[in-house]
């Protein structure tokens, strides 16, 4: 796809909740993480085969779940109601 030209596969995902960095996860290692928001909301993140996605959330609109799998430098997953963000980082 042309819009991905110049964007490298990422090495890590930085997870923030509120204004805090809560984790930096290696995308080459399959794993799962529950992220709790400052207000008590929850997001469930999964890393498989170099991709990360939000599989479950207790927010009302579920837009974070609908954003799908991310793996390229600069990609993001955001859950505004739960103040959770995933930022994909280059190696």
C-alpha positions in Angstrom: 0.0 0.0 0.0 1.4 3.4 -0.9 0.4 5.2 2.3 2.7 2.8 4.3 5.7 3.6 2.1 8.6 4.6 4.4 6.9 3.3 7.5 8.9 0.5 9.1 7.6 -2.4 11.1 7.7 -1.4 14.7 9.7 -2.9 17.6 7.6 -1.8 20.6 4.3 -0.3 21.8 4.2 2.3 24.5 1.0 2.2 26.6 -0.2 5.2 28.5 -3.1 5.6 30.9 -4.1 9.1 31.8 -0.8 10.9 31.6 1.4 8.0 32.8 3.4 5.6 30.8 2.3 2.2 32.2 4.2 -0.2 29.9 6.5 -0.5 26.9 5.9 -3.9 25.2 8.1 -5.8 22.8 6.0 -6.5 19.7 8.2 -9.6 18.9 6.9 -11.3 22.0 3.3 -12.6 22.2 1.6 -11.3 25.3 -1.5 -9.8 26.8 -2.0 -6.8 29.1 -4.9 -5.3 31.0 -4.8 -1.5 31.3 -6.8 0.2 34.0 -7.8 3.9 33.5 -7.6 6.5 36.2 -11.4 6.4 36.4 -11.4 2.6 36.7 -12.2 1.7 33.1 -10.4 -1.3 31.5 -8.9 -2.2 28.1 -7.4 -5.6 27.2 -4.5 -5.5 24.8 -3.1 -8.5 22.8 0.2 -8.8 21.0 0.5 -11.7 18.5 2.8 -12.1 15.5 4.2 -8.5 15.7 0.8 -6.8 15.9 -1.1 -5.2 18.8 -4.8 -4.6 19.2 -7.4 -3.8 21.8 -9.6 -7.0 22.1 -11.9 -5.8 24.8 -12.9 -2.5 26.5 -15.6 -1.4 28.9 -16.0 2.0 27.2 -19.4 2.8 25.7 -18.4 3.2 22.0 -15.7 0.5 21.6 -13.9 2.6 19.0 -10.6 1.3 20.4 -11.6 -2.3 19.7 -12.8 -1.3 16.2 -9.4 0.3 15.3 -8.0 -3.2 14.6 -4.4 -4.5 14.6 -1.4 -2.1 14.5 2.2 -2.8 13.7 3.8 0.1 11.9 5.9 3.0 13.3 3.6 5.9 14.2 0.4 3.8 14.4 -1.9 4.5 17.4 -4.8 3.0 19.2 -6.8 5.5 21.4 -9.6 5.0 23.9 -10.7 8.5 24.9 -13.3 7.4 27.5 -10.7 5.3 29.3 -7.8 7.7 28.7 -5.7 4.9 27.2 -3.3 5.2 24.2 -1.0 2.8 22.4 1.8 4.3 20.3 3.8 2.1 18.0 7.6 2.9 18.2 10.3 2.2 15.6 13.3 0.1 16.4 
